[in-house]
Structure formats: structure tokens, C-alpha cells
């Protein structure tokens, strides 16, 4: 037996053997300097000439065209992508740009104007009402005073200061004497005048009607007293008839007098003269009759 019998090598039934291939390296075959110069020439055609670069080239003399082109390109690119700076003067001079309106301020100003208009209107309305009230009270109290004659006092007024700092009459009164006279006949005449004075205004108040009712009651009582006096003396019956005629005639003047002292009376109407004339006529009739009988006094 040979000694090589134990050293036999057994290969596996299947085995993949990969033979390594040599790596191919791509080596540049072109001239690098030529390609760079060509690219620089192309870039130089699309980029405008820079006077500063030409000046530097003239000062430096000979140099690499590639380095000069790259330096010029860097300057152009840097200038192209610089952040734009705002020009405050240009923005201020732009005519199309308008500041935004202050809407809140305009609304507030509008509300203030509306409130001021409302306040002014309310003030004017109050002044107008005070003026109307002033005129009504003056006419009302003046009618009492004129019709009351000697039995009425002067009007007294109450004033109110309006928004315009002016004083306006808002209330008033006229005092009048409602006491009985010396005789029954004088009381009748006095109460008639008091009643006319109370109802003289175009729109008598509740107090005016109360005074008129009181005067009417006093007048009625005086008539009763006068009737008793006439019944006791037969000669007075004729005189009573004469007084009745005079009183009836005087009563016919009452509507005319009331209309005359109302606010619609003519401007040339003189109430004082009319009142004096009426009293004079009445007194004349009474004095004429009393001449035959001096013992009876009927003067007011």
C-alpha cells in the first residue's frame, strides 16, 4: 500500500466557485484644463462683463482665465441672491398704498354724534314745552285777574329754569275775595262777579270750578235773604222787579265778556274799559231807582 492512500481529498458534490473579476477604473481621458476653460467661456458669455473684474485683470496682468471666470461668477451669484433691502422712502412715496381706516374710531364717533343729536332734540323739545306752558299759565291767570276786578288780586307765578337757563312760568294763582258783602243785594252782585272770574279762562281748573260753585251757593243764600226782606216791605216788590230786569240784562253780557277775555279775544279789546262800562251802566240804573228811596243801598 502506498502512503498516499490516506491523504486523498474528497470534494463535495456541489460547490460554487466565483472567480473574482478585476475592477475596472474609469480613468478620465479628456483634458481637464480644456474642459474647465470651455465651461468658463460658456459662463462668461451669459454673464455681463464686470468693470471691476476688468480693472483687476489689467492690474494683475497675466493670470488664469479659469480663476478669473470663477471669481466673476461668484460675484454675480452673490449679487443675484442678496436679500433685497426695503426702501422706506419708496414705500412712503407709493401712491397706491393707503392706510387702513380706523373702523372702531369711526363707529365710536358716529355713536357720539347720534347721542349728541338726541340730547339736543330732547333739550329743544323741553324748551318748547316750557314756553307753551308759560303762555298758557299767564293767559289763564290774567283772565282770572281781569274778570275778578276789584275782588281779585294780582297774579302770582311759580318759575322753572329751563335747559337754556331761562325762567319759565309753570304755575300760578290769583286770590279772590269770596266773603259776603254788607247787604244781600251787594252779596249777589259780588258773587256773580266772583263766579264769572272763576270761570273766565278757556279751560277752568278743578279749583276754579270749586270757587265758582262756592260763589253760586253764597249768591243763592243772598237771594233768599233778599226775598225775605222784600216780602216784609210791599214797596220793595216793585224794586225787586226792577233789580231782576237789570240782573237779567247783565247776565246777557256774561258770554260776551267771557269770550273777550279768552285767548282768542281781539288784540284791540280793552277788558278794563269794558268792565268799567258794565259796572257804570249797572250802577246808573240802580242809582236812578234809589233816588226815590234813599233808605235802600245797593251799591257794590
C-alpha positions as CSV (number, residue, x, y, z in Angstrom):
1,X,0.0,0.0,0.0
2,X,1.3,3.3,-0.9
3,X,1.5,6.1,1.7
4,X,-0.7,8.4,-0.4
5,X,-3.8,6.3,0.1
6,X,-4.8,8.1,3.3
7,X,-4.2,11.6,2.0
8,X,-6.9,11.5,-0.7
9,X,-9.1,14.7,-0.8
10,X,-12.8,14.4,-1.3
11,X,-14.6,17.4,-2.8
12,X,-18.2,18.0,-2.1
13,X,-20.7,17.0,-4.7
14,X,-21.7,20.6,-5.5
15,X,-19.6,23.7,-5.0
16,X,-20.0,27.3,-6.4
17,X,-16.7,28.8,-7.2
18,X,-16.8,32.6,-8.0
19,X,-13.8,33.8,-9.8
20,X,-13.1,37.4,-8.8
21,X,-13.0,39.8,-11.7
22,X,-10.7,42.7,-11.8
23,X,-12.4,46.1,-11.0
24,X,-12.3,48.4,-14.0
25,X,-11.5,52.0,-13.0
26,X,-12.8,54.8,-15.3
27,X,-9.9,57.0,-16.0
28,X,-10.6,60.4,-17.4
29,X,-9.3,60.6,-20.9
30,X,-10.3,64.2,-21.5
31,X,-8.1,67.2,-20.8
32,X,-9.3,68.8,-17.6
33,X,-7.9,72.1,-18.2
34,X,-9.6,72.3,-21.7
35,X,-13.0,71.3,-20.3
36,X,-12.8,73.9,-17.5
37,X,-11.8,76.6,-20.0
38,X,-14.7,75.6,-22.2
39,X,-17.2,75.9,-19.3
40,X,-15.7,79.2,-18.2
41,X,-16.2,80.5,-21.7
42,X,-19.8,79.5,-21.8
43,X,-20.4,81.1,-18.4
44,X,-18.6,84.3,-19.5
45,X,-21.0,84.6,-22.5
46,X,-24.1,84.6,-20.3
47,X,-22.7,86.9,-17.5
48,X,-22.3,90.6,-18.3
49,X,-18.8,92.0,-18.0
50,X,-17.8,93.3,-14.7
51,X,-15.9,96.5,-14.9
52,X,-14.2,95.9,-11.6
53,X,-13.0,92.5,-12.8
54,X,-11.5,94.0,-15.9
55,X,-9.8,96.6,-13.8
56,X,-8.3,93.9,-11.6
57,X,-7.2,91.9,-14.6
58,X,-5.5,94.9,-16.1
59,X,-3.7,95.5,-12.8
60,X,-2.7,91.8,-12.3
61,X,-1.6,91.3,-15.8
62,X,-1.3,87.6,-16.9
63,X,-3.4,85.1,-14.9
64,X,-5.6,82.0,-15.2
65,X,-8.7,82.6,-17.1
66,X,-10.5,79.9,-15.1
67,X,-9.8,81.7,-11.9
68,X,-10.9,85.0,-13.3
69,X,-14.2,83.4,-14.6
70,X,-14.9,81.7,-11.3
71,X,-14.3,84.9,-9.3
72,X,-16.7,86.8,-11.6
73,X,-19.3,84.1,-11.3
74,X,-19.2,84.1,-7.6
75,X,-19.7,87.9,-7.5
76,X,-22.6,87.6,-9.9
77,X,-24.2,84.8,-7.9
78,X,-23.7,86.7,-4.7
79,X,-25.3,89.8,-6.2
80,X,-28.2,87.8,-7.6
81,X,-29.2,86.2,-4.3
82,X,-28.6,89.1,-1.9
83,X,-31.6,89.8,0.4
84,X,-33.4,92.8,-1.0
85,X,-33.4,95.8,1.3
86,X,-36.5,97.8,1.8
87,X,-36.5,101.4,0.8
88,X,-38.5,103.4,3.4
89,X,-38.6,106.4,1.1
90,X,-40.0,104.4,-1.8
91,X,-42.7,102.9,0.4
92,X,-43.7,106.3,1.7
93,X,-43.9,107.7,-1.9
94,X,-46.1,104.8,-3.2
95,X,-49.4,106.4,-4.2
96,X,-51.4,103.2,-4.4
97,X,-50.9,102.2,-0.8
98,X,-53.5,103.8,1.6
99,X,-53.6,103.4,5.4
100,X,-56.3,101.2,6.7
101,X,-59.3,103.2,8.0
102,X,-59.9,103.2,11.8
103,X,-63.3,101.5,11.8
104,X,-63.6,101.3,15.5
105,X,-62.9,105.0,15.8
106,X,-65.4,105.9,13.2
107,X,-68.1,103.8,14.9
108,X,-67.4,105.4,18.2
109,X,-67.5,108.9,16.7
110,X,-70.8,108.0,15.0
111,X,-72.4,106.9,18.2
112,X,-71.2,110.0,20.0
113,X,-72.8,112.2,17.2
114,X,-76.1,110.3,17.4
115,X,-76.2,110.7,21.2
116,X,-75.5,114.4,20.9
117,X,-78.3,114.8,18.4
118,X,-80.7,113.0,20.6
119,X,-79.7,115.2,23.6
120,X,-80.1,118.3,21.5
121,X,-83.5,117.2,20.3
122,X,-84.6,116.4,23.9
123,X,-83.4,119.8,25.0
124,X,-85.3,121.7,22.3
125,X,-88.5,119.7,23.0
126,X,-88.3,120.5,26.7
127,X,-87.7,124.2,26.0
128,X,-90.7,124.3,23.6
129,X,-92.9,122.6,26.2
130,X,-91.8,125.1,28.9
131,X,-92.6,128.0,26.5
132,X,-96.1,126.7,25.8
133,X,-96.8,126.1,29.5
134,X,-95.6,129.7,30.3
135,X,-98.0,131.2,27.8
136,X,-100.9,129.0,29.0
137,X,-100.4,129.9,32.7
138,X,-100.1,133.6,32.0
139,X,-103.3,133.7,29.9
140,X,-105.2,131.6,32.4
141,X,-104.3,133.8,35.5
142,X,-104.7,137.0,33.6
143,X,-108.2,136.0,32.7
144,X,-109.0,135.5,36.4
145,X,-107.5,138.9,37.4
146,X,-109.3,140.8,34.7
147,X,-112.7,139.3,35.3
148,X,-112.4,139.5,39.1
149,X,-111.9,143.2,39.0
150,X,-111.7,144.8,42.5
151,X,-112.2,141.4,44.2
152,X,-109.2,139.8,42.6
153,X,-105.6,140.2,43.4
154,X,-102.5,140.3,41.2
155,X,-101.4,137.0,39.6
156,X,-98.6,135.2,41.4
157,X,-96.4,132.8,39.4
158,X,-94.0,130.0,40.0
159,X,-91.0,129.7,37.8
160,X,-88.9,126.8,36.5
161,X,-85.4,127.2,35.0
162,X,-85.1,125.5,31.6
163,X,-82.1,123.9,29.9
164,X,-81.3,127.3,28.3
165,X,-81.1,128.9,31.8
166,X,-84.2,130.9,31.1
167,X,-87.0,131.1,33.7
168,X,-90.5,129.9,32.6
169,X,-93.8,130.2,34.3
170,X,-95.1,126.7,35.2
171,X,-97.9,127.5,37.7
172,X,-99.8,130.5,39.1
173,X,-102.7,131.6,41.2
174,X,-105.0,134.6,41.7
175,X,-106.5,135.3,45.1
176,X,-110.2,136.4,45.1
177,X,-112.4,137.6,47.9
178,X,-115.5,135.3,48.3
179,X,-116.8,136.8,51.5
180,X,-120.3,138.3,51.8
181,X,-120.9,141.9,51.2
182,X,-122.7,144.4,53.5
183,X,-126.1,143.7,52.1
184,X,-127.8,140.8,50.4
185,X,-128.0,142.7,47.1
186,X,-124.3,143.6,47.2
187,X,-123.5,140.0,48.0
188,X,-125.5,138.8,45.0
189,X,-123.6,141.2,42.7
190,X,-120.2,140.3,44.2
191,X,-120.8,136.5,44.0
192,X,-121.8,136.9,40.3
193,X,-118.6,138.6,39.5
194,X,-116.6,136.1,41.6
195,X,-118.2,133.2,39.7
196,X,-117.5,134.8,36.3
197,X,-113.9,135.4,37.3
198,X,-113.5,131.7,38.4
199,X,-114.9,130.5,35.0
200,X,-113.2,133.2,32.9
201,X,-110.3,131.0,31.5
202,X,-111.0,128.9,28.4
203,X,-110.2,125.7,30.4
204,X,-111.1,126.3,34.1
205,X,-109.3,124.0,36.6
206,X,-110.9,122.0,39.3
207,X,-110.0,124.7,41.8
208,X,-111.7,127.3,39.6
209,X,-114.9,125.3,39.4
210,X,-114.8,124.8,43.2
211,X,-114.6,128.6,43.7
212,X,-117.4,129.1,41.2
213,X,-119.6,126.6,43.0
214,X,-118.9,128.3,46.3
215,X,-119.8,131.7,44.9
216,X,-123.0,130.3,43.4
217,X,-124.1,128.9,46.8
218,X,-123.4,132.2,48.5
219,X,-125.3,134.0,45.8
220,X,-128.3,131.7,46.3
221,X,-128.3,132.3,50.0
222,X,-128.2,136.1,49.4
223,X,-131.2,135.8,47.1
224,X,-133.1,134.0,49.8
225,X,-132.3,136.7,52.3
226,X,-133.2,139.4,49.8
227,X,-136.6,137.8,49.1
228,X,-137.4,137.8,52.8
229,X,-136.6,141.4,53.0
230,X,-138.8,142.3,50.1
231,X,-141.7,140.2,51.4
232,X,-141.6,142.2,54.7
233,X,-142.0,145.5,52.8
234,X,-144.5,145.7,50.0
235,X,-142.8,148.7,48.5
236,X,-139.8,146.7,47.8
237,X,-141.6,144.3,45.5
238,X,-141.6,146.9,42.7
239,X,-137.9,147.5,43.3
240,X,-137.2,143.8,43.3
241,X,-138.8,143.5,39.8
242,X,-136.6,146.4,38.6
243,X,-133.5,144.6,40.0
244,X,-134.5,141.4,38.3
245,X,-134.6,143.1,34.9
246,X,-131.2,144.7,35.5
247,X,-129.7,141.4,36.6
248,X,-131.1,139.6,33.5
249,X,-129.7,142.3,31.3
250,X,-126.3,142.0,33.0
251,X,-126.4,138.2,32.5
252,X,-126.7,138.6,28.8
253,X,-123.3,140.3,28.9
254,X,-121.6,137.3,30.5
255,X,-120.9,135.3,27.4
256,X,-119.5,138.3,25.6
257,X,-117.2,139.1,28.5
258,X,-116.0,135.5,28.8
259,X,-115.3,135.3,25.1
260,X,-113.5,138.7,25.3
261,X,-111.1,137.6,28.0
262,X,-110.3,134.2,26.3
263,X,-107.0,133.7,24.4
264,X,-109.0,134.3,21.1
265,X,-110.1,137.9,22.0
266,X,-109.2,140.6,19.6
267,X,-105.9,142.4,20.0
268,X,-107.6,145.8,20.4
269,X,-110.0,144.6,23.1
270,X,-109.7,146.6,26.4
271,X,-111.1,144.4,29.2
272,X,-110.6,147.1,31.8
273,X,-112.7,149.6,29.9
274,X,-115.4,147.0,29.2
275,X,-115.6,146.0,32.9
276,X,-115.8,149.7,34.0
277,X,-118.5,150.4,31.4
278,X,-120.6,147.4,32.5
279,X,-120.3,148.4,36.2
280,X,-121.2,152.0,35.4
281,X,-124.3,151.0,33.5
282,X,-125.4,148.8,36.3
283,X,-124.7,151.4,38.9
284,X,-126.5,154.1,36.9
285,X,-129.7,152.0,36.8
286,X,-129.6,151.3,40.5
287,X,-128.8,154.9,41.5
288,X,-131.7,156.2,39.3
289,X,-134.1,154.0,41.1
290,X,-132.7,154.6,44.5
291,X,-133.3,158.3,44.1
292,X,-136.9,157.8,45.2
293,X,-136.0,155.7,48.1
294,X,-132.8,156.8,49.8
295,X,-133.2,154.2,52.6
296,X,-132.1,151.3,50.3
297,X,-128.4,151.0,49.4
298,X,-127.4,148.6,46.6
299,X,-124.1,149.9,45.6
300,X,-121.2,147.5,45.4
